[in-house]
């Protein structure tokens, strides 16, 4: 339950349980996000985590980015330049979404190419390391010697 300030207003800080309940994210996930530097908390006199109310928007942004497939490391990098002492703004979200849009467009393009190559590959069924355009585009991996290879070598 949200604590009331002496003047009757709602407290500006939330417990980890309140953040979990309001954001739909498990307490352990919040601890993990904090460990990775995605969010920050303060400790009260009883050494309990307390979060500013603006953390709810930050957690929502993290969850949206994760749903689109953005790795946590990239999310952390993007959020690191934004202040933790205020809620994220529309301007902040616009900057983040522009950056992530480029990443998503590139991923969609790669997946579309992969899908289109997959149709042809299913027909031949070879999956040859030497010739298959899906496993070894333009036979570029031959020079690197034997061993496991990435399906999308240019994706790294």
Protein Blocks (a to p, Z undefined) as FASTA:
>chain_A
ZZddfkopacfbdcfklmmmmnopafklmmmmmmnopaccdddfkopacddfklmmmmmm
mmmmmmnopafklmmmmmmmpcfkbccdfklmmmmmmmmmmmmmmmmmmmmmmmmmmmmm
mmnonopaklmmklmgghlmmmnogadddfblmlZZ
